[in-house]
Amino acid sequence: MIASPSPTSQATEHECRVRDLYAARLQDERPNERLLDTEHSYPGTAIRSDMRTLDRANDVRVWEFEIVCSYTGLGQVLTYLAVARRAEGFERRVRGVLAAFEFQPEILLAVEALNLGLEIVHIPAKYRLAGGVPARAAPPPAPVIPSSPRKTRSKHP
């Protein structure tokens, strides 16, 4: 029997596909940034940031991609940010970015109320299909067109 992938691994796979497409189209979405890498590892740690970019001001951004951003995504990006700043010797500006289709309201509140300085990126809906993520609203059902019985014509009046 073949085991089916766990929901967590499926979600991670979807996030990676969305991230990879966003990274491939970074110039369209953020023309003032360039991609440094994806799945960046930091020496001496077991963590990897989803994506790193560099802007024209020479600021590095470390990204966390989520389908729906929750406490886990917030914790991850804060950890990436701390490790990235340490790796840069605290001499270069490094910013954290949370990217998701949706955010739990408490996450947005925490970022604002605690002045965390994280950038919030709402991933455009056009990237949903890259990760196999259905849109929230189901498409309207197709109309049912009744068929009428075919009339046959007689050859004689």
VMD Tcl script that builds the backbone (N, CA, C; Angstrom):
set m [mol new atoms 471]
animate dup $m
set s [atomselect $m all]
$s set {name element resname resid chain x y z} {
  {N N MET 1 A 0.842 -1.179 0.000}
  {CA C MET 1 A 0.000 0.000 0.000}
  {C C MET 1 A 0.889 1.245 0.000}
  {N N ILE 2 A 0.574 2.219 -0.826}
  {CA C ILE 2 A 1.330 3.467 -0.912}
  {C C ILE 2 A 0.723 4.454 0.071}
  {N N ALA 3 A 1.591 5.008 0.908}
  {CA C ALA 3 A 1.114 5.990 1.882}
  {C C ALA 3 A 0.864 7.320 1.184}
  {N N SER 4 A -0.224 7.962 1.548}
  {CA C SER 4 A -0.503 9.277 0.970}
  {C C SER 4 A 0.274 10.326 1.744}
  {N N PRO 5 A 0.667 11.408 1.075}
  {CA C PRO 5 A 1.426 12.454 1.747}
  {C C PRO 5 A 0.601 13.079 2.867}
  {N N SER 6 A 1.290 13.486 3.910}
  {CA C SER 6 A 0.595 14.117 5.030}
  {C C SER 6 A 0.120 15.498 4.619}
  {N N PRO 7 A -0.928 16.008 5.297}
  {CA C PRO 7 A -1.399 17.357 4.973}
  {C C PRO 7 A -0.301 18.402 5.137}
  {N N THR 8 A 0.582 18.199 6.129}
  {CA C THR 8 A 1.676 19.153 6.349}
  {C C THR 8 A 2.641 19.151 5.177}
  {N N SER 9 A 3.012 17.948 4.693}
  {CA C SER 9 A 3.949 17.906 3.571}
  {C C SER 9 A 3.311 18.442 2.300}
  {N N GLN 10 A 2.004 18.214 2.130}
  {CA C GLN 10 A 1.307 18.779 0.972}
  {C C GLN 10 A 1.290 20.297 1.049}
  {N N ALA 11 A 1.029 20.856 2.230}
  {CA C ALA 11 A 1.013 22.311 2.395}
  {C C ALA 11 A 2.396 22.888 2.113}
  {N N THR 12 A 3.434 22.226 2.612}
  {CA C THR 12 A 4.803 22.695 2.370}
  {C C THR 12 A 5.126 22.653 0.884}
  {N N GLU 13 A 4.695 21.590 0.219}
  {CA C GLU 13 A 4.915 21.472 -1.221}
  {C C GLU 13 A 4.212 22.609 -1.966}
  {N N HIS 14 A 2.987 22.912 -1.574}
  {CA C HIS 14 A 2.247 24.010 -2.207}
  {C C HIS 14 A 2.958 25.338 -1.969}
  {N N GLU 15 A 3.384 25.573 -0.734}
  {CA C GLU 15 A 4.096 26.819 -0.421}
  {C C GLU 15 A 5.357 26.952 -1.262}
  {N N CYS 16 A 6.082 25.846 -1.430}
  {CA C CYS 16 A 7.312 25.889 -2.228}
  {C C CYS 16 A 7.027 26.209 -3.690}
  {N N ARG 17 A 5.965 25.639 -4.241}
  {CA C ARG 17 A 5.618 25.929 -5.643}
  {C C ARG 17 A 5.206 27.392 -5.809}
  {N N VAL 18 A 4.445 27.909 -4.851}
  {CA C VAL 18 A 4.060 29.323 -4.902}
  {C C VAL 18 A 5.312 30.185 -4.799}
  {N N ARG 19 A 6.172 29.871 -3.835}
  {CA C ARG 19 A 7.407 30.628 -3.649}
  {C C ARG 19 A 8.269 30.598 -4.901}
  {N N ASP 20 A 8.407 29.416 -5.499}
  {CA C ASP 20 A 9.258 29.298 -6.692}
  {C C ASP 20 A 8.718 30.120 -7.857}
  {N N LEU 21 A 7.411 30.131 -8.035}
  {CA C LEU 21 A 6.834 30.944 -9.104}
  {C C LEU 21 A 6.992 32.437 -8.789}
  {N N TYR 22 A 6.754 32.812 -7.537}
  {CA C TYR 22 A 6.932 34.216 -7.140}
  {C C TYR 22 A 8.394 34.631 -7.362}
  {N N ALA 23 A 9.327 33.763 -6.986}
  {CA C ALA 23 A 10.750 34.058 -7.173}
  {C C ALA 23 A 11.084 34.216 -8.658}
  {N N ALA 24 A 10.512 33.350 -9.483}
  {CA C ALA 24 A 10.760 33.417 -10.929}
  {C C ALA 24 A 10.215 34.708 -11.533}
  {N N ARG 25 A 9.170 35.240 -10.919}
  {CA C ARG 25 A 8.537 36.467 -11.427}
  {C C ARG 25 A 8.805 37.678 -10.525}
  {N N LEU 26 A 9.852 37.609 -9.754}
  {CA C LEU 26 A 10.157 38.682 -8.800}
  {C C LEU 26 A 10.271 40.043 -9.482}
  {N N GLN 27 A 10.864 40.097 -10.651}
  {CA C GLN 27 A 11.022 41.376 -11.344}
  {C C GLN 27 A 9.678 41.990 -11.718}
  {N N ASP 28 A 8.675 41.158 -11.954}
  {CA C ASP 28 A 7.340 41.671 -12.251}
  {C C ASP 28 A 6.673 42.220 -10.994}
  {N N GLU 29 A 6.870 41.536 -9.877}
  {CA C GLU 29 A 6.208 41.910 -8.623}
  {C C GLU 29 A 6.950 42.994 -7.865}
  {N N ARG 30 A 8.270 42.946 -7.887}
  {CA C ARG 30 A 9.094 43.869 -7.106}
  {C C ARG 30 A 10.307 44.272 -7.942}
  {N N PRO 31 A 10.115 45.187 -8.875}
  {CA C PRO 31 A 11.180 45.505 -9.834}
  {C C PRO 31 A 12.448 46.095 -9.207}
  {N N ASN 32 A 12.375 46.569 -7.978}
  {CA C ASN 32 A 13.554 47.156 -7.335}
  {C C ASN 32 A 14.335 46.144 -6.496}
  {N N GLU 33 A 13.988 44.884 -6.621}
  {CA C GLU 33 A 14.688 43.837 -5.878}
  {C C GLU 33 A 15.177 42.771 -6.830}
  {N N ARG 34 A 16.188 42.069 -6.377}
  {CA C ARG 34 A 16.662 40.911 -7.144}
  {C C ARG 34 A 16.762 39.717 -6.208}
  {N N LEU 35 A 16.579 38.556 -6.773}
  {CA C LEU 35 A 16.613 37.320 -6.020}
  {C C LEU 35 A 18.057 36.944 -5.698}
  {N N LEU 36 A 18.312 36.681 -4.421}
  {CA C LEU 36 A 19.615 36.151 -4.026}
  {C C LEU 36 A 19.573 34.628 -4.056}
  {N N ASP 37 A 18.587 34.050 -3.366}
  {CA C ASP 37 A 18.416 32.606 -3.401}
  {C C ASP 37 A 17.136 32.194 -2.690}
  {N N THR 38 A 16.805 30.925 -2.840}
  {CA C THR 38 A 15.695 30.329 -2.101}
  {C C THR 38 A 16.283 29.228 -1.228}
  {N N GLU 39 A 15.565 28.888 -0.169}
  {CA C GLU 39 A 16.019 27.855 0.769}
  {C C GLU 39 A 17.440 28.139 1.250}
  {N N HIS 40 A 17.659 29.365 1.704}
  {CA C HIS 40 A 18.991 29.771 2.161}
  {C C HIS 40 A 19.289 29.205 3.545}
  {N N SER 41 A 20.390 28.501 3.665}
  {CA C SER 41 A 20.831 27.950 4.951}
  {C C SER 41 A 21.793 28.916 5.624}
  {N N TYR 42 A 21.726 28.937 6.935}
  {CA C TYR 42 A 22.633 29.771 7.718}
  {C C TYR 42 A 23.624 28.880 8.443}
  {N N PRO 43 A 24.927 29.175 8.328}
  {CA C PRO 43 A 25.945 28.332 8.963}
  {C C PRO 43 A 25.688 28.184 10.470}
  {N N GLY 44 A 25.864 26.959 10.932}
  {CA C GLY 44 A 25.719 26.694 12.356}
  {C C GLY 44 A 24.288 26.537 12.833}
  {N N THR 45 A 23.335 26.556 11.895}
  {CA C THR 45 A 21.927 26.391 12.266}
  {C C THR 45 A 21.292 25.335 11.371}
  {N N ALA 46 A 20.111 24.915 11.769}
  {CA C ALA 46 A 19.371 23.942 10.965}
  {C C ALA 46 A 18.204 24.601 10.240}
  {N N ILE 47 A 18.187 25.935 10.186}
  {CA C ILE 47 A 17.057 26.619 9.550}
  {C C ILE 47 A 17.421 27.107 8.155}
  {N N ARG 48 A 16.370 27.276 7.356}
  {CA C ARG 48 A 16.524 27.804 6.001}
  {C C ARG 48 A 15.405 28.806 5.757}
  {N N SER 49 A 15.765 30.002 5.365}
  {CA C SER 49 A 14.735 30.968 4.986}
  {C C SER 49 A 14.195 30.592 3.620}
  {N N ASP 50 A 12.909 30.899 3.388}
  {CA C ASP 50 A 12.277 30.523 2.121}
  {C C ASP 50 A 12.907 31.234 0.932}
  {N N MET 51 A 13.225 32.513 1.106}
  {CA C MET 51 A 13.776 33.288 -0.003}
  {C C MET 51 A 14.544 34.471 0.566}
  {N N ARG 52 A 15.582 34.883 -0.160}
  {CA C ARG 52 A 16.305 36.109 0.188}
  {C C ARG 52 A 16.368 36.983 -1.044}
  {N N THR 53 A 16.139 38.285 -0.829}
  {CA C THR 53 A 16.240 39.248 -1.920}
  {C C THR 53 A 17.110 40.414 -1.474}
  {N N LEU 54 A 17.528 41.195 -2.446}
  {CA C LEU 54 A 18.344 42.375 -2.193}
  {C C LEU 54 A 17.727 43.533 -2.956}
  {N N ASP 55 A 17.560 44.683 -2.276}
  {CA C ASP 55 A 16.979 45.835 -2.964}
  {C C ASP 55 A 18.064 46.834 -3.352}
  {N N ARG 56 A 17.660 47.910 -3.986}
  {CA C ARG 56 A 18.615 48.902 -4.491}
  {C C ARG 56 A 19.344 49.649 -3.382}
  {N N ALA 57 A 18.780 49.671 -2.177}
  {CA C ALA 57 A 19.428 50.311 -1.032}
  {C C ALA 57 A 20.392 49.348 -0.339}
  {N N ASN 58 A 20.579 48.158 -0.925}
  {CA C ASN 58 A 21.454 47.127 -0.398}
  {C C ASN 58 A 20.908 46.472 0.874}
  {N N ASP 59 A 19.590 46.535 1.059}
  {CA C ASP 59 A 18.936 45.864 2.179}
  {C C ASP 59 A 18.596 44.435 1.769}
  {N N VAL 60 A 18.902 43.509 2.643}
  {CA C VAL 60 A 18.555 42.108 2.420}
  {C C VAL 60 A 17.181 41.871 3.028}
  {N N ARG 61 A 16.359 41.113 2.328}
  {CA C ARG 61 A 15.061 40.700 2.874}
  {C C ARG 61 A 15.052 39.188 2.988}
  {N N VAL 62 A 14.607 38.702 4.153}
  {CA C VAL 62 A 14.421 37.268 4.354}
  {C C VAL 62 A 12.924 37.024 4.388}
  {N N TRP 63 A 12.477 36.051 3.616}
  {CA C TRP 63 A 11.061 35.821 3.373}
  {C C TRP 63 A 10.581 34.511 3.985}
  {N N GLU 64 A 9.361 34.546 4.470}
  {CA C GLU 64 A 8.635 33.343 4.873}
  {C C GLU 64 A 7.347 33.318 4.063}
  {N N PHE 65 A 7.139 32.248 3.309}
  {CA C PHE 65 A 5.928 32.073 2.512}
  {C C PHE 65 A 4.976 31.125 3.223}
  {N N GLU 66 A 3.723 31.497 3.251}
  {CA C GLU 66 A 2.662 30.672 3.843}
  {C C GLU 66 A 1.446 30.743 2.930}
  {N N ILE 67 A 0.602 29.742 3.006}
  {CA C ILE 67 A -0.686 29.818 2.326}
  {C C ILE 67 A -1.598 30.711 3.167}
  {N N VAL 68 A -1.751 30.345 4.435}
  {CA C VAL 68 A -2.452 31.167 5.427}
  {C C VAL 68 A -1.457 31.387 6.555}
  {N N CYS 69 A -1.081 32.623 6.794}
  {CA C CYS 69 A -0.059 32.924 7.787}
  {C C CYS 69 A -0.656 32.895 9.194}
  {N N SER 70 A -0.015 32.093 10.050}
  {CA C SER 70 A -0.439 31.967 11.441}
  {C C SER 70 A 0.773 32.229 12.334}
  {N N TYR 71 A 0.646 31.813 13.579}
  {CA C TYR 71 A 1.716 32.019 14.553}
  {C C TYR 71 A 3.006 31.335 14.126}
  {N N THR 72 A 2.878 30.206 13.462}
  {CA C THR 72 A 4.063 29.475 13.009}
  {C C THR 72 A 4.881 30.318 12.033}
  {N N GLY 73 A 4.210 30.917 11.053}
  {CA C GLY 73 A 4.909 31.751 10.076}
  {C C GLY 73 A 5.565 32.956 10.727}
  {N N LEU 74 A 4.875 33.564 11.686}
  {CA C LEU 74 A 5.444 34.715 12.396}
  {C C LEU 74 A 6.696 34.302 13.152}
  {N N GLY 75 A 6.628 33.187 13.851}
  {CA C GLY 75 A 7.800 32.697 14.585}
  {C C GLY 75 A 8.965 32.371 13.667}
  {N N GLN 76 A 8.651 31.779 12.526}
  {CA C GLN 76 A 9.708 31.428 11.576}
  {C C GLN 76 A 10.413 32.665 11.053}
  {N N VAL 77 A 9.653 33.661 10.618}
  {CA C VAL 77 A 10.311 34.827 10.022}
  {C C VAL 77 A 11.113 35.600 11.076}
  {N N LEU 78 A 10.638 35.643 12.307}
  {CA C LEU 78 A 11.406 36.312 13.358}
  {C C LEU 78 A 12.718 35.572 13.630}
  {N N THR 79 A 12.668 34.247 13.592}
  {CA C THR 79 A 13.882 33.460 13.783}
  {C C THR 79 A 14.846 33.665 12.624}
  {N N TYR 80 A 14.331 33.620 11.387}
  {CA C TYR 80 A 15.183 33.864 10.215}
  {C C TYR 80 A 15.846 35.237 10.320}
  {N N LEU 81 A 15.067 36.214 10.723}
  {CA C LEU 81 A 15.560 37.584 10.808}
  {C C LEU 81 A 16.703 37.696 11.814}
  {N N ALA 82 A 16.538 37.110 12.987}
  {CA C ALA 82 A 17.587 37.167 14.016}
  {C C ALA 82 A 18.867 36.488 13.533}
  {N N VAL 83 A 18.717 35.309 12.940}
  {CA C VAL 83 A 19.885 34.565 12.467}
  {C C VAL 83 A 20.558 35.297 11.307}
  {N N ALA 84 A 19.767 35.864 10.405}
  {CA C ALA 84 A 20.331 36.594 9.260}
  {C C ALA 84 A 21.079 37.840 9.723}
  {N N ARG 85 A 20.530 38.549 10.690}
  {CA C ARG 85 A 21.223 39.742 11.201}
  {C C ARG 85 A 22.543 39.362 11.867}
  {N N ARG 86 A 22.509 38.284 12.622}
  {CA C ARG 86 A 23.763 37.817 13.248}
  {C C ARG 86 A 24.769 37.423 12.171}
  {N N ALA 87 A 24.328 36.728 11.121}
  {CA C ALA 87 A 25.222 36.305 10.042}
  {C C ALA 87 A 25.842 37.504 9.328}
  {N N GLU 88 A 25.126 38.614 9.306}
  {CA C GLU 88 A 25.637 39.842 8.672}
  {C C GLU 88 A 26.443 40.688 9.661}
  {N N GLY 89 A 26.665 40.163 10.846}
  {CA C GLY 89 A 27.436 40.900 11.853}
  {C C GLY 89 A 26.706 42.117 12.379}
  {N N PHE 90 A 25.396 42.158 12.217}
  {CA C PHE 90 A 24.562 43.277 12.658}
  {C C PHE 90 A 24.983 44.602 12.021}
  {N N GLU 91 A 25.686 44.515 10.887}
  {CA C GLU 91 A 26.167 45.731 10.223}
  {C C GLU 91 A 25.385 46.081 8.967}
  {N N ARG 92 A 24.548 45.200 8.528}
  {CA C ARG 92 A 23.776 45.426 7.316}
  {C C ARG 92 A 22.298 45.370 7.673}
  {N N ARG 93 A 21.516 46.176 7.000}
  {CA C ARG 93 A 20.082 46.149 7.275}
  {C C ARG 93 A 19.470 44.894 6.661}
  {N N VAL 94 A 18.791 44.124 7.502}
  {CA C VAL 94 A 18.097 42.914 7.085}
  {C C VAL 94 A 16.655 43.059 7.538}
  {N N ARG 95 A 15.741 42.838 6.626}
  {CA C ARG 95 A 14.319 42.990 6.919}
  {C C ARG 95 A 13.604 41.649 6.758}
  {N N GLY 96 A 12.575 41.459 7.557}
  {CA C GLY 96 A 11.767 40.250 7.462}
  {C C GLY 96 A 10.507 40.495 6.652}
  {N N VAL 97 A 10.104 39.508 5.872}
  {CA C VAL 97 A 8.908 39.608 5.041}
  {C C VAL 97 A 8.044 38.369 5.264}
  {N N LEU 98 A 6.781 38.604 5.578}
  {CA C LEU 98 A 5.782 37.533 5.645}
  {C C LEU 98 A 4.936 37.631 4.389}
  {N N ALA 99 A 4.909 36.572 3.602}
  {CA C ALA 99 A 4.130 36.559 2.364}
  {C C ALA 99 A 3.097 35.433 2.447}
  {N N ALA 100 A 1.840 35.778 2.196}
  {CA C ALA 100 A 0.771 34.777 2.264}
  {C C ALA 100 A -0.434 35.262 1.465}
  {N N PHE 101 A -1.312 34.304 1.165}
  {CA C PHE 101 A -2.577 34.665 0.540}
  {C C PHE 101 A -3.512 35.271 1.573}
  {N N GLU 102 A -3.445 34.747 2.794}
  {CA C GLU 102 A -4.297 35.226 3.877}
  {C C GLU 102 A -3.481 35.271 5.166}
  {N N PHE 103 A -3.877 36.174 6.055}
  {CA C PHE 103 A -3.217 36.315 7.346}
  {C C PHE 103 A -4.264 36.222 8.448}
  {N N GLN 104 A -3.946 35.473 9.501}
  {CA C GLN 104 A -4.820 35.505 10.665}
  {C C GLN 104 A -4.788 36.935 11.197}
  {N N PRO 105 A -5.941 37.495 11.562}
  {CA C PRO 105 A -5.975 38.895 12.002}
  {C C PRO 105 A -5.028 39.193 13.165}
  {N N GLU 106 A -4.844 38.226 14.054}
  {CA C GLU 106 A -3.965 38.441 15.204}
  {C C GLU 106 A -2.507 38.621 14.791}
  {N N ILE 107 A -2.126 38.026 13.672}
  {CA C ILE 107 A -0.752 38.171 13.180}
  {C C ILE 107 A -0.520 39.607 12.734}
  {N N LEU 108 A -1.473 40.154 12.001}
  {CA C LEU 108 A -1.347 41.546 11.557}
  {C C LEU 108 A -1.336 42.487 12.751}
  {N N LEU 109 A -2.165 42.193 13.750}
  {CA C LEU 109 A -2.186 42.997 14.974}
  {C C LEU 109 A -0.839 42.929 15.680}
  {N N ALA 110 A -0.270 41.742 15.819}
  {CA C ALA 110 A 1.015 41.587 16.503}
  {C C ALA 110 A 2.118 42.364 15.795}
  {N N VAL 111 A 2.157 42.282 14.479}
  {CA C VAL 111 A 3.189 42.990 13.713}
  {C C VAL 111 A 3.066 44.492 13.933}
  {N N GLU 112 A 1.842 45.007 13.921}
  {CA C GLU 112 A 1.611 46.441 14.090}
  {C C GLU 112 A 1.787 46.887 15.542}
  {N N ALA 113 A 1.101 46.216 16.460}
  {CA C ALA 113 A 1.090 46.666 17.861}
  {C C ALA 113 A 2.449 46.524 18.532}
  {N N LEU 114 A 3.212 45.517 18.126}
  {CA C LEU 114 A 4.522 45.309 18.733}
  {C C LEU 114 A 5.652 45.942 17.936}
  {N N ASN 115 A 5.292 46.642 16.871}
  {CA C ASN 115 A 6.273 47.337 16.040}
  {C C ASN 115 A 7.407 46.390 15.622}
  {N N LEU 116 A 7.024 45.236 15.063}
  {CA C LEU 116 A 8.007 44.225 14.700}
  {C C LEU 116 A 8.803 44.584 13.448}
  {N N GLY 117 A 8.320 45.551 12.691}
  {CA C GLY 117 A 9.057 45.986 11.513}
  {C C GLY 117 A 9.075 44.974 10.388}
  {N N LEU 118 A 8.114 44.069 10.377}
  {CA C LEU 118 A 8.038 43.092 9.302}
  {C C LEU 118 A 7.209 43.646 8.152}
  {N N GLU 119 A 7.587 43.295 6.959}
  {CA C GLU 119 A 6.803 43.670 5.789}
  {C C GLU 119 A 5.777 42.575 5.531}
  {N N ILE 120 A 4.560 42.970 5.280}
  {CA C ILE 120 A 3.475 42.035 4.980}
  {C C ILE 120 A 3.218 42.090 3.478}
  {N N VAL 121 A 3.291 40.946 2.818}
  {CA C VAL 121 A 3.040 40.866 1.383}
  {C C VAL 121 A 1.853 39.935 1.165}
  {N N HIS 122 A 0.794 40.478 0.595}
  {CA C HIS 122 A -0.364 39.662 0.216}
  {C C HIS 122 A -0.062 39.110 -1.176}
  {N N ILE 123 A 0.144 37.813 -1.251}
  {CA C ILE 123 A 0.481 37.189 -2.528}
  {C C ILE 123 A -0.733 37.305 -3.457}
  {N N PRO 124 A -0.526 37.808 -4.667}
  {CA C PRO 124 A -1.656 37.931 -5.600}
  {C C PRO 124 A -2.311 36.579 -5.874}
  {N N ALA 125 A -3.621 36.609 -6.031}
  {CA C ALA 125 A -4.406 35.386 -6.248}
  {C C ALA 125 A -3.940 34.600 -7.471}
  {N N LYS 126 A -3.341 35.262 -8.440}
  {CA C LYS 126 A -2.907 34.562 -9.659}
  {C C LYS 126 A -1.868 33.473 -9.371}
  {N N TYR 127 A -1.234 33.502 -8.191}
  {CA C TYR 127 A -0.244 32.494 -7.827}
  {C C TYR 127 A -0.869 31.274 -7.154}
  {N N ARG 128 A -2.155 31.306 -6.875}
  {CA C ARG 128 A -2.798 30.183 -6.179}
  {C C ARG 128 A -2.656 28.869 -6.931}
  {N N LEU 129 A -2.823 28.903 -8.228}
  {CA C LEU 129 A -2.766 27.659 -8.992}
  {C C LEU 129 A -1.371 27.041 -9.015}
  {N N ALA 130 A -0.342 27.855 -8.806}
  {CA C ALA 130 A 1.017 27.311 -8.756}
  {C C ALA 130 A 1.153 26.322 -7.614}
  {N N GLY 131 A 0.444 26.583 -6.538}
  {CA C GLY 131 A 0.523 25.696 -5.389}
  {C C GLY 131 A -0.671 24.794 -5.250}
  {N N GLY 132 A -1.533 24.772 -6.237}
  {CA C GLY 132 A -2.723 23.942 -6.141}
  {C C GLY 132 A -3.671 24.425 -5.067}
  {N N VAL 133 A -3.638 25.717 -4.790}
  {CA C VAL 133 A -4.468 26.284 -3.731}
  {C C VAL 133 A -5.733 26.835 -4.356}
  {N N PRO 134 A -6.871 26.252 -4.045}
  {CA C PRO 134 A -8.102 26.761 -4.653}
  {C C PRO 134 A -8.456 28.141 -4.119}
  {N N ALA 135 A -9.144 28.890 -4.939}
  {CA C ALA 135 A -9.646 30.185 -4.493}
  {C C ALA 135 A -10.689 29.941 -3.412}
  {N N ARG 136 A -10.917 30.917 -2.572}
  {CA C ARG 136 A -11.884 30.785 -1.479}
  {C C ARG 136 A -13.290 30.549 -2.013}
  {N N ALA 137 A -13.685 31.336 -2.969}
  {CA C ALA 137 A -15.050 31.229 -3.494}
  {C C ALA 137 A -15.094 30.165 -4.582}
  {N N ALA 138 A -16.056 29.289 -4.475}
  {CA C ALA 138 A -16.235 28.271 -5.503}
  {C C ALA 138 A -16.817 28.931 -6.750}
  {N N PRO 139 A -16.416 28.499 -7.910}
  {CA C PRO 139 A -16.979 29.088 -9.125}
  {C C PRO 139 A -18.469 28.761 -9.214}
  {N N PRO 140 A -19.223 29.625 -9.869}
  {CA C PRO 140 A -20.655 29.345 -9.996}
  {C C PRO 140 A -20.866 28.070 -10.800}
  {N N PRO 141 A -21.927 27.347 -10.480}
  {CA C PRO 141 A -22.167 26.116 -11.224}
  {C C PRO 141 A -22.505 26.418 -12.679}
  {N N ALA 142 A -22.153 25.491 -13.524}
  {CA C ALA 142 A -22.464 25.658 -14.945}
  {C C ALA 142 A -23.973 25.550 -15.137}
  {N N PRO 143 A -24.509 26.357 -16.009}
  {CA C PRO 143 A -25.956 26.279 -16.228}
  {C C PRO 143 A -26.343 24.954 -16.870}
  {N N VAL 144 A -27.506 24.488 -16.511}
  {CA C VAL 144 A -28.033 23.262 -17.106}
  {C C VAL 144 A -28.986 23.673 -18.217}
  {N N ILE 145 A -28.686 23.255 -19.405}
  {CA C ILE 145 A -29.510 23.600 -20.559}
  {C C ILE 145 A -30.326 22.360 -20.901}
  {N N PRO 146 A -31.624 22.469 -20.727}
  {CA C PRO 146 A -32.440 21.290 -21.026}
  {C C PRO 146 A -32.428 20.993 -22.513}
  {N N SER 147 A -32.471 19.735 -22.805}
  {CA C SER 147 A -32.519 19.372 -24.210}
  {C C SER 147 A -33.969 19.046 -24.559}
  {N N SER 148 A -34.362 19.430 -25.736}
  {CA C SER 148 A -35.724 19.142 -26.181}
  {C C SER 148 A -35.676 17.931 -27.101}
  {N N PRO 149 A -36.741 17.157 -27.071}
  {CA C PRO 149 A -36.749 15.990 -27.972}
  {C C PRO 149 A -36.740 16.471 -29.427}
  {N N ARG 150 A -36.079 15.733 -30.241}
  {CA C ARG 150 A -35.983 16.093 -31.667}
  {C C ARG 150 A -37.316 15.784 -32.328}
  {N N LYS 151 A -37.760 16.707 -33.102}
  {CA C LYS 151 A -38.973 16.510 -33.876}
  {C C LYS 151 A -38.600 15.887 -35.214}
  {N N THR 152 A -39.341 14.935 -35.578}
  {CA C THR 152 A -39.103 14.330 -36.880}
  {C C THR 152 A -40.183 14.784 -37.850}
  {N N ARG 153 A -39.809 15.008 -39.020}
  {CA C ARG 153 A -40.762 15.456 -40.035}
  {C C ARG 153 A -41.158 14.270 -40.891}
  {N N SER 154 A -42.380 14.226 -41.128}
  {CA C SER 154 A -42.834 13.147 -42.025}
  {C C SER 154 A -42.660 13.581 -43.459}
  {N N LYS 155 A -42.463 12.618 -44.331}
  {CA C LYS 155 A -42.266 12.923 -45.736}
  {C C LYS 155 A -43.589 13.244 -46.424}
  {N N HIS 156 A -44.691 12.809 -45.841}
  {CA C HIS 156 A -45.996 13.040 -46.457}
  {C C HIS 156 A -46.797 14.014 -45.609}
  {N N PRO 157 A -47.460 14.940 -46.278}
  {CA C PRO 157 A -48.277 15.899 -45.524}
  {C C PRO 157 A -49.520 15.326 -44.956}
}
mol reanalyze $m
mol bondsrecalc $m
mol representation Tube
mol addrep $m
